[in-house]
Amino acid sequence: MYPDSRTHAELRSTLRELLAHDVSNPDNDPHLSGVLFFCATDEHTRQLIERIELLASEIFFDPCGRAIHHRMRAIGVKGVCIKQKRKAAVDETVIRIDLALKGYITISTARF
């Protein structure tokens, strides 16, 4: 199922909100979707990251679990770089969302 333009707009908006947000990161952990970061950060930051993970999962993966590169490029938010990680398990697709000066979020799915 192809996500609609509202989903793309919502992801762009949430990414911009996270970039503008003063992220609580007392351990200076760059992996914003990691367990240790989630334990140390504030609730609003957790909610923003969870929303990004959910929306990105809907948009960036096809039904077989492969990355959809043109959708990753189409997001086009200044300060955000979205790429597929090449070093991943053979049956997994991992996408990394780098947020300028904040850290990165990873989302992954199994490939069928």
N, CA, C and O atoms as CSV, one atom per row, in Angstrom:
chain,resi,resn,atom,element,x,y,z
A,1,MET,N,N,0.845,-1.177,0.000
A,1,MET,CA,C,0.000,0.000,0.000
A,1,MET,C,C,0.889,1.238,0.000
A,1,MET,O,O,1.796,1.353,0.824
A,2,TYR,N,N,0.636,2.156,-0.911
A,2,TYR,CA,C,1.420,3.376,-1.014
A,2,TYR,C,C,0.915,4.404,-0.003
A,2,TYR,O,O,-0.272,4.730,0.016
A,3,PRO,N,N,1.815,4.911,0.835
A,3,PRO,CA,C,1.401,5.922,1.804
A,3,PRO,C,C,1.010,7.216,1.094
A,3,PRO,O,O,1.607,7.585,0.083
A,4,ASP,N,N,0.031,7.881,1.619
A,4,ASP,CA,C,-0.435,9.111,0.974
A,4,ASP,C,C,0.459,10.297,1.306
A,4,ASP,O,O,1.358,10.199,2.141
A,5,SER,N,N,0.202,11.407,0.647
A,5,SER,CA,C,1.034,12.598,0.824
A,5,SER,C,C,0.935,13.161,2.242
A,5,SER,O,O,1.856,13.835,2.704
A,6,ARG,N,N,-0.167,12.893,2.932
A,6,ARG,CA,C,-0.282,13.332,4.331
A,6,ARG,C,C,0.777,12.659,5.189
A,6,ARG,O,O,1.359,13.290,6.072
A,7,THR,N,N,1.030,11.365,4.931
A,7,THR,CA,C,2.032,10.624,5.696
A,7,THR,C,C,3.419,11.212,5.448
A,7,THR,O,O,4.204,11.366,6.383
A,8,HIS,N,N,3.723,11.540,4.188
A,8,HIS,CA,C,5.011,12.163,3.860
A,8,HIS,C,C,5.131,13.514,4.556
A,8,HIS,O,O,6.166,13.821,5.146
A,9,ALA,N,N,4.089,14.309,4.489
A,9,ALA,CA,C,4.105,15.628,5.120
A,9,ALA,C,C,4.257,15.510,6.633
A,9,ALA,O,O,4.956,16.307,7.258
A,10,GLU,N,N,3.608,14.525,7.208
A,10,GLU,CA,C,3.705,14.321,8.658
A,10,GLU,C,C,5.127,13.925,9.051
A,10,GLU,O,O,5.642,14.394,10.065
A,11,LEU,N,N,5.767,13.061,8.252
A,11,LEU,CA,C,7.151,12.682,8.547
A,11,LEU,C,C,8.069,13.904,8.426
A,11,LEU,O,O,8.910,14.127,9.297
A,12,ARG,N,N,7.921,14.684,7.376
A,12,ARG,CA,C,8.726,15.901,7.218
A,12,ARG,C,C,8.541,16.830,8.427
A,12,ARG,O,O,9.511,17.344,8.984
A,13,SER,N,N,7.303,17.030,8.812
A,13,SER,CA,C,6.993,17.911,9.935
A,13,SER,C,C,7.605,17.398,11.234
A,13,SER,O,O,8.169,18.176,12.003
A,14,THR,N,N,7.501,16.107,11.481
A,14,THR,CA,C,8.039,15.524,12.716
A,14,THR,C,C,9.562,15.584,12.721
A,14,THR,O,O,10.163,15.830,13.767
A,15,LEU,N,N,10.196,15.364,11.569
A,15,LEU,CA,C,11.653,15.490,11.484
A,15,LEU,C,C,12.079,16.927,11.791
A,15,LEU,O,O,13.030,17.153,12.540
A,16,ARG,N,N,11.375,17.888,11.212
A,16,ARG,CA,C,11.695,19.305,11.483
A,16,ARG,C,C,11.491,19.638,12.955
A,16,ARG,O,O,12.283,20.369,13.551
A,17,GLU,N,N,10.426,19.099,13.536
A,17,GLU,CA,C,10.161,19.355,14.960
A,17,GLU,C,C,11.281,18.788,15.820
A,17,GLU,O,O,11.712,19.434,16.775
A,18,LEU,N,N,11.758,17.588,15.496
A,18,LEU,CA,C,12.849,16.997,16.274
A,18,LEU,C,C,14.136,17.798,16.092
A,18,LEU,O,O,14.886,17.984,17.050
A,19,LEU,N,N,14.397,18.267,14.886
A,19,LEU,CA,C,15.590,19.088,14.656
A,19,LEU,C,C,15.542,20.373,15.484
A,19,LEU,O,O,16.566,20.814,16.006
A,20,ALA,N,N,14.368,20.968,15.603
A,20,ALA,CA,C,14.212,22.214,16.346
A,20,ALA,C,C,14.136,21.993,17.857
A,20,ALA,O,O,14.368,22.920,18.634
A,21,HIS,N,N,13.815,20.780,18.268
A,21,HIS,CA,C,13.617,20.437,19.677
A,21,HIS,C,C,14.957,20.363,20.411
A,21,HIS,O,O,15.953,19.898,19.856
A,22,ASP,N,N,14.970,20.821,21.647
A,22,ASP,CA,C,16.153,20.694,22.502
A,22,ASP,C,C,16.147,19.282,23.090
A,22,ASP,O,O,15.540,19.028,24.131
A,23,VAL,N,N,16.829,18.378,22.406
A,23,VAL,CA,C,16.840,16.968,22.788
A,23,VAL,C,C,17.614,16.781,24.084
A,23,VAL,O,O,18.760,17.215,24.210
A,24,SER,N,N,16.976,16.135,25.034
A,24,SER,CA,C,17.645,15.789,26.285
A,24,SER,C,C,18.481,14.535,26.042
A,24,SER,O,O,17.941,13.447,25.838
A,25,ASN,N,N,19.806,14.698,26.065
A,25,ASN,CA,C,20.711,13.588,25.793
A,25,ASN,C,C,21.875,13.650,26.784
A,25,ASN,O,O,22.996,13.982,26.398
A,26,PRO,N,N,21.619,13.334,28.055
A,26,PRO,CA,C,22.646,13.487,29.089
A,26,PRO,C,C,23.879,12.618,28.872
A,26,PRO,O,O,24.956,12.952,29.366
A,27,ASP,N,N,23.747,11.524,28.155
A,27,ASP,CA,C,24.888,10.630,27.926
A,27,ASP,C,C,25.576,10.895,26.594
A,27,ASP,O,O,26.522,10.192,26.239
A,28,ASN,N,N,25.110,11.907,25.842
A,28,ASN,CA,C,25.630,12.201,24.505
A,28,ASN,C,C,25.645,10.959,23.619
A,28,ASN,O,O,26.605,10.716,22.888
A,29,ASP,N,N,24.589,10.192,23.692
A,29,ASP,CA,C,24.435,8.976,22.898
A,29,ASP,C,C,23.936,9.358,21.504
A,29,ASP,O,O,22.844,9.915,21.386
A,30,PRO,N,N,24.701,9.076,20.448
A,30,PRO,CA,C,24.265,9.469,19.114
A,30,PRO,C,C,23.138,8.598,18.557
A,30,PRO,O,O,22.450,9.007,17.621
A,31,HIS,N,N,22.941,7.406,19.117
A,31,HIS,CA,C,21.903,6.485,18.623
A,31,HIS,C,C,20.574,6.811,19.306
A,31,HIS,O,O,20.255,6.275,20.367
A,32,LEU,N,N,19.812,7.697,18.675
A,32,LEU,CA,C,18.585,8.204,19.279
A,32,LEU,C,C,17.470,7.177,19.373
A,32,LEU,O,O,16.514,7.369,20.125
A,33,SER,N,N,17.578,6.089,18.621
A,33,SER,CA,C,16.555,5.052,18.719
A,33,SER,C,C,17.037,3.860,19.552
A,33,SER,O,O,16.392,2.812,19.578
A,34,GLY,N,N,18.158,4.028,20.220
A,34,GLY,CA,C,18.698,2.965,21.059
A,34,GLY,C,C,18.041,2.912,22.424
A,34,GLY,O,O,17.473,3.900,22.889
A,35,VAL,N,N,18.118,1.776,23.052
A,35,VAL,CA,C,17.492,1.549,24.357
A,35,VAL,C,C,18.090,2.470,25.421
A,35,VAL,O,O,17.354,3.046,26.222
A,36,LEU,N,N,19.404,2.613,25.436
A,36,LEU,CA,C,20.042,3.455,26.459
A,36,LEU,C,C,19.607,4.907,26.328
A,36,LEU,O,O,19.363,5.576,27.332
A,37,PHE,N,N,19.506,5.402,25.090
A,37,PHE,CA,C,19.052,6.772,24.889
A,37,PHE,C,C,17.616,6.930,25.366
A,37,PHE,O,O,17.292,7.902,26.048
A,38,PHE,N,N,16.755,5.984,25.012
A,38,PHE,CA,C,15.345,6.063,25.407
A,38,PHE,C,C,15.191,6.114,26.922
A,38,PHE,O,O,14.288,6.779,27.430
A,39,CYS,N,N,16.062,5.421,27.646
A,39,CYS,CA,C,15.994,5.443,29.108
A,39,CYS,C,C,16.436,6.785,29.687
A,39,CYS,O,O,15.996,7.171,30.770
A,40,ALA,N,N,17.305,7.497,28.969
A,40,ALA,CA,C,17.886,8.725,29.508
A,40,ALA,C,C,17.191,10.006,29.057
A,40,ALA,O,O,17.394,11.051,29.675
A,41,THR,N,N,16.389,9.964,28.012
A,41,THR,CA,C,15.813,11.182,27.453
A,41,THR,C,C,14.439,11.490,28.035
A,41,THR,O,O,13.910,10.740,28.855
A,42,ASP,N,N,13.881,12.598,27.598
A,42,ASP,CA,C,12.570,13.033,28.089
A,42,ASP,C,C,11.438,12.426,27.249
A,42,ASP,O,O,11.671,11.901,26.161
A,43,GLU,N,N,10.246,12.504,27.760
A,43,GLU,CA,C,9.073,11.890,27.129
A,43,GLU,C,C,8.763,12.500,25.759
A,43,GLU,O,O,8.434,11.770,24.823
A,44,HIS,N,N,8.861,13.801,25.630
A,44,HIS,CA,C,8.545,14.441,24.347
A,44,HIS,C,C,9.504,13.967,23.253
A,44,HIS,O,O,9.074,13.684,22.135
A,45,THR,N,N,10.784,13.878,23.564
A,45,THR,CA,C,11.768,13.381,22.599
A,45,THR,C,C,11.450,11.947,22.214
A,45,THR,O,O,11.501,11.601,21.034
A,46,ARG,N,N,11.125,11.108,23.187
A,46,ARG,CA,C,10.756,9.708,22.905
A,46,ARG,C,C,9.569,9.647,21.952
A,46,ARG,O,O,9.569,8.863,21.003
A,47,GLN,N,N,8.566,10.468,22.203
A,47,GLN,CA,C,7.377,10.466,21.348
A,47,GLN,C,C,7.700,10.889,19.924
A,47,GLN,O,O,7.190,10.298,18.972
A,48,LEU,N,N,8.540,11.906,19.767
A,48,LEU,CA,C,8.931,12.347,18.429
A,48,LEU,C,C,9.672,11.238,17.679
A,48,LEU,O,O,9.390,10.975,16.510
A,49,ILE,N,N,10.608,10.600,18.351
A,49,ILE,CA,C,11.385,9.536,17.713
A,49,ILE,C,C,10.502,8.347,17.364
A,49,ILE,O,O,10.628,7.781,16.278
A,50,GLU,N,N,9.614,7.965,18.265
A,50,GLU,CA,C,8.694,6.856,17.976
A,50,GLU,C,C,7.813,7.180,16.775
A,50,GLU,O,O,7.544,6.310,15.947
A,51,ARG,N,N,7.367,8.417,16.681
A,51,ARG,CA,C,6.524,8.829,15.541
A,51,ARG,C,C,7.314,8.766,14.241
A,51,ARG,O,O,6.793,8.314,13.221
A,52,ILE,N,N,8.567,9.215,14.267
A,52,ILE,CA,C,9.428,9.138,13.089
A,52,ILE,C,C,9.644,7.687,12.685
A,52,ILE,O,O,9.566,7.354,11.502
A,53,GLU,N,N,9.912,6.826,13.652
A,53,GLU,CA,C,10.127,5.406,13.350
A,53,GLU,C,C,8.894,4.792,12.693
A,53,GLU,O,O,9.011,4.061,11.710
A,54,LEU,N,N,7.731,5.085,13.226
A,54,LEU,CA,C,6.489,4.535,12.683
A,54,LEU,C,C,6.235,5.028,11.265
A,54,LEU,O,O,5.956,4.226,10.373
A,55,LEU,N,N,6.327,6.327,11.048
A,55,LEU,CA,C,6.073,6.900,9.725
A,55,LEU,C,C,7.108,6.431,8.709
A,55,LEU,O,O,6.759,6.077,7.583
A,56,ALA,N,N,8.375,6.428,9.100
A,56,ALA,CA,C,9.432,5.988,8.190
A,56,ALA,C,C,9.252,4.525,7.815
A,56,ALA,O,O,9.507,4.149,6.671
A,57,SER,N,N,8.824,3.702,8.747
A,57,SER,CA,C,8.583,2.290,8.443
A,57,SER,C,C,7.481,2.130,7.405
A,57,SER,O,O,7.568,1.261,6.537
A,58,GLU,N,N,6.456,2.951,7.484
A,58,GLU,CA,C,5.355,2.899,6.516
A,58,GLU,C,C,5.797,3.356,5.135
A,58,GLU,O,O,5.379,2.788,4.126
A,59,ILE,N,N,6.636,4.374,5.089
A,59,ILE,CA,C,7.006,5.004,3.827
A,59,ILE,C,C,8.172,4.321,3.129
A,59,ILE,O,O,8.139,4.150,1.910
A,60,PHE,N,N,9.192,3.931,3.866
A,60,PHE,CA,C,10.465,3.545,3.262
A,60,PHE,C,C,10.641,2.068,2.939
A,60,PHE,O,O,11.650,1.700,2.336
A,61,PHE,N,N,9.700,1.209,3.316
A,61,PHE,CA,C,9.842,-0.217,3.038
A,61,PHE,C,C,8.700,-0.710,2.170
A,61,PHE,O,O,7.547,-0.326,2.366
A,62,ASP,N,N,9.030,-1.571,1.198
A,62,ASP,CA,C,7.978,-2.199,0.392
A,62,ASP,C,C,7.456,-3.423,1.146
A,62,ASP,O,O,8.011,-3.774,2.187
A,63,PRO,N,N,6.403,-4.082,0.651
A,63,PRO,CA,C,5.830,-5.230,1.368
A,63,PRO,C,C,6.806,-6.396,1.574
A,63,PRO,O,O,6.601,-7.226,2.460
A,64,CYS,N,N,7.860,-6.459,0.764
A,64,CYS,CA,C,8.860,-7.526,0.911
A,64,CYS,C,C,10.008,-7.123,1.837
A,64,CYS,O,O,10.928,-7.908,2.062
A,65,GLY,N,N,9.955,-5.904,2.372
A,65,GLY,CA,C,10.982,-5.459,3.302
A,65,GLY,C,C,12.181,-4.786,2.658
A,65,GLY,O,O,13.195,-4.573,3.322
A,66,ARG,N,N,12.087,-4.450,1.396
A,66,ARG,CA,C,13.183,-3.755,0.712
A,66,ARG,C,C,12.996,-2.243,0.853
A,66,ARG,O,O,11.875,-1.748,0.965
A,67,ALA,N,N,14.121,-1.524,0.844
A,67,ALA,CA,C,14.085,-0.059,0.930
A,67,ALA,C,C,13.554,0.527,-0.369
A,67,ALA,O,O,13.846,0.022,-1.452
A,68,ILE,N,N,12.779,1.583,-0.255
A,68,ILE,CA,C,12.265,2.305,-1.415
A,68,ILE,C,C,13.030,3.633,-1.459
A,68,ILE,O,O,12.666,4.604,-0.795
A,69,HIS,N,N,14.100,3.646,-2.261
A,69,HIS,CA,C,15.046,4.756,-2.263
A,69,HIS,C,C,14.447,6.076,-2.728
A,69,HIS,O,O,14.779,7.123,-2.172
A,70,HIS,N,N,13.580,6.059,-3.726
A,70,HIS,CA,C,13.022,7.330,-4.199
A,70,HIS,C,C,12.161,7.998,-3.127
A,70,HIS,O,O,12.056,9.224,-3.096
A,71,ARG,N,N,11.554,7.214,-2.259
A,71,ARG,CA,C,10.786,7.813,-1.161
A,71,ARG,C,C,11.715,8.393,-0.098
A,71,ARG,O,O,11.401,9.412,0.517
A,72,MET,N,N,12.854,7.745,0.116
A,72,MET,CA,C,13.830,8.258,1.079
A,72,MET,C,C,14.365,9.610,0.604
A,72,MET,O,O,14.513,10.538,1.400
A,73,ARG,N,N,14.654,9.719,-0.694
A,73,ARG,CA,C,15.155,10.984,-1.255
A,73,ARG,C,C,14.074,12.059,-1.267
A,73,ARG,O,O,14.377,13.242,-1.118
A,74,ALA,N,N,12.826,11.661,-1.441
A,74,ALA,CA,C,11.723,12.621,-1.587
A,74,ALA,C,C,11.403,13.381,-0.302
A,74,ALA,O,O,10.754,14.426,-0.359
A,75,ILE,N,N,11.835,12.894,0.831
A,75,ILE,CA,C,11.523,13.576,2.097
A,75,ILE,C,C,12.167,14.958,2.123
A,75,ILE,O,O,11.511,15.927,2.505
A,76,GLY,N,N,13.420,15.071,1.731
A,76,GLY,CA,C,14.087,16.347,1.528
A,76,GLY,C,C,13.962,17.374,2.634
A,76,GLY,O,O,13.474,18.479,2.396
A,77,VAL,N,N,14.390,17.035,3.836
A,77,VAL,CA,C,14.389,17.980,4.953
A,77,VAL,C,C,15.832,18.423,5.186
A,77,VAL,O,O,16.725,17.591,5.343
A,78,LYS,N,N,16.051,19.725,5.206
A,78,LYS,CA,C,17.398,20.264,5.427
A,78,LYS,C,C,17.911,19.810,6.794
A,78,LYS,O,O,17.223,19.942,7.806
A,79,GLY,N,N,19.141,19.271,6.802
A,79,GLY,CA,C,19.733,18.784,8.043
A,79,GLY,C,C,19.458,17.320,8.308
A,79,GLY,O,O,19.850,16.795,9.350
A,80,VAL,N,N,18.779,16.643,7.367
A,80,VAL,CA,C,18.450,15.227,7.524
A,80,VAL,C,C,19.010,14.463,6.327
A,80,VAL,O,O,18.801,14.850,5.177
A,81,CYS,N,N,19.713,13.388,6.610
A,81,CYS,CA,C,20.250,12.516,5.563
A,81,CYS,C,C,19.702,11.108,5.810
A,81,CYS,O,O,19.882,10.551,6.893
A,82,ILE,N,N,19.042,10.542,4.816
A,82,ILE,CA,C,18.415,9.225,4.950
A,82,ILE,C,C,19.076,8.275,3.972
A,82,ILE,O,O,19.064,8.510,2.763
A,83,LYS,N,N,19.659,7.193,4.497
A,83,LYS,CA,C,20.363,6.218,3.655
A,83,LYS,C,C,20.134,4.804,4.165
A,83,LYS,O,O,19.889,4.572,5.349
A,84,GLN,N,N,20.224,3.871,3.227
A,84,GLN,CA,C,20.170,2.460,3.600
A,84,GLN,C,C,21.565,2.037,4.035
A,84,GLN,O,O,22.550,2.326,3.355
A,85,LYS,N,N,21.647,1.355,5.165
A,85,LYS,CA,C,22.928,0.823,5.626
A,85,LYS,C,C,23.252,-0.417,4.812
A,85,LYS,O,O,22.411,-1.303,4.657
A,86,ARG,N,N,24.450,-0.478,4.301
A,86,ARG,CA,C,24.874,-1.623,3.485
A,86,ARG,C,C,25.311,-2.801,4.344
A,86,ARG,O,O,25.196,-3.952,3.924
A,87,LYS,N,N,25.807,-2.523,5.538
A,87,LYS,CA,C,26.253,-3.594,6.425
A,87,LYS,C,C,25.109,-3.994,7.335
A,87,LYS,O,O,24.945,-3.459,8.432
A,88,ALA,N,N,24.325,-4.943,6.858
A,88,ALA,CA,C,23.187,-5.459,7.626
A,88,ALA,C,C,23.091,-6.954,7.337
A,88,ALA,O,O,23.694,-7.449,6.385
A,89,ALA,N,N,22.351,-7.648,8.140
A,89,ALA,CA,C,22.131,-9.076,7.910
A,89,ALA,C,C,21.498,-9.274,6.534
A,89,ALA,O,O,20.791,-8.395,6.041
A,90,VAL,N,N,21.749,-10.419,5.920
A,90,VAL,CA,C,21.251,-10.676,4.558
A,90,VAL,C,C,19.737,-10.677,4.480
A,90,VAL,O,O,19.177,-10.421,3.414
A,91,ASP,N,N,19.069,-10.956,5.572
A,91,ASP,CA,C,17.606,-11.006,5.568
A,91,ASP,C,C,16.965,-9.781,6.231
A,91,ASP,O,O,15.814,-9.834,6.662
A,92,GLU,N,N,17.713,-8.690,6.307
A,92,GLU,CA,C,17.232,-7.493,6.985
A,92,GLU,C,C,17.594,-6.252,6.159
A,92,GLU,O,O,18.640,-6.203,5.512
A,93,THR,N,N,16.717,-5.264,6.196
A,93,THR,CA,C,16.982,-3.963,5.597
A,93,THR,C,C,17.015,-2.945,6.730
A,93,THR,O,O,16.093,-2.869,7.542
A,94,VAL,N,N,18.098,-2.160,6.772
A,94,VAL,CA,C,18.267,-1.152,7.814
A,94,VAL,C,C,18.426,0.211,7.144
A,94,VAL,O,O,19.227,0.377,6.224
A,95,ILE,N,N,17.660,1.167,7.615
A,95,ILE,CA,C,17.735,2.538,7.123
A,95,ILE,C,C,18.160,3.425,8.288
A,95,ILE,O,O,17.671,3.297,9.411
A,96,ARG,N,N,19.079,4.320,7.982
A,96,ARG,CA,C,19.598,5.239,9.000
A,96,ARG,C,C,19.180,6.667,8.635
A,96,ARG,O,O,19.384,7.127,7.511
A,97,ILE,N,N,18.595,7.345,9.608
A,97,ILE,CA,C,18.180,8.732,9.451
A,97,ILE,C,C,19.111,9.577,10.316
A,97,ILE,O,O,19.006,9.574,11.543
A,98,ASP,N,N,20.030,10.305,9.660
A,98,ASP,CA,C,20.974,11.161,10.374
A,98,ASP,C,C,20.375,12.554,10.530
A,98,ASP,O,O,19.924,13.166,9.562
A,99,LEU,N,N,20.381,13.035,11.752
A,99,LEU,CA,C,19.853,14.364,12.073
A,99,LEU,C,C,21.025,15.248,12.484
A,99,LEU,O,O,21.689,14.976,13.485
A,100,ALA,N,N,21.278,16.292,11.725
A,100,ALA,CA,C,22.427,17.168,11.953
A,100,ALA,C,C,22.578,17.558,13.417
A,100,ALA,O,O,21.655,18.092,14.032
A,101,LEU,N,N,23.747,17.285,13.958
A,101,LEU,CA,C,24.135,17.664,15.323
A,101,LEU,C,C,23.271,17.051,16.426
A,101,LEU,O,O,23.410,17.426,17.590
A,102,LYS,N,N,22.390,16.125,16.084
A,102,LYS,CA,C,21.529,15.497,17.089
A,102,LYS,C,C,21.917,14.028,17.296
A,102,LYS,O,O,22.029,13.566,18.431
A,103,GLY,N,N,22.120,13.299,16.196
A,103,GLY,CA,C,22.390,11.871,16.256
A,103,GLY,C,C,21.687,11.186,15.104
A,103,GLY,O,O,21.424,11.798,14.069
A,104,TYR,N,N,21.386,9.914,15.287
A,104,TYR,CA,C,20.733,9.170,14.216
A,104,TYR,C,C,19.680,8.216,14.760
A,104,TYR,O,O,19.712,7.800,15.918
A,105,ILE,N,N,18.748,7.887,13.876
A,105,ILE,CA,C,17.670,6.951,14.165
A,105,ILE,C,C,17.795,5.814,13.157
A,105,ILE,O,O,17.984,6.057,11.965
A,106,THR,N,N,17.692,4.589,13.624
A,106,THR,CA,C,17.695,3.457,12.691
A,106,THR,C,C,16.332,2.782,12.725
A,106,THR,O,O,15.698,2.646,13.771
A,107,ILE,N,N,15.909,2.366,11.541
A,107,ILE,CA,C,14.690,1.564,11.426
A,107,ILE,C,C,15.053,0.361,10.579
A,107,ILE,O,O,15.847,0.463,9.644
A,108,SER,N,N,14.473,-0.766,10.908
A,108,SER,CA,C,14.804,-1.977,10.169
A,108,SER,C,C,13.587,-2.860,10.015
A,108,SER,O,O,12.601,-2.741,10.743
A,109,THR,N,N,13.687,-3.747,9.051
A,109,THR,CA,C,12.626,-4.721,8.822
A,109,THR,C,C,13.238,-5.972,8.226
A,109,THR,O,O,14.316,-5.925,7.634
A,110,ALA,N,N,12.556,-7.078,8.381
A,110,ALA,CA,C,13.001,-8.334,7.777
A,110,ALA,C,C,12.631,-8.324,6.301
A,110,ALA,O,O,11.604,-7.765,5.913
A,111,ARG,N,N,13.470,-8.943,5.483
A,111,ARG,CA,C,13.186,-9.084,4.047
A,111,ARG,C,C,12.617,-10.462,3.805
A,111,ARG,O,O,13.055,-11.448,4.397
A,112,PHE,N,N,11.632,-10.515,2.925
A,112,PHE,CA,C,11.003,-11.784,2.570
A,112,PHE,C,C,11.347,-12.169,1.157
A,112,PHE,O,O,10.906,-13.213,0.677
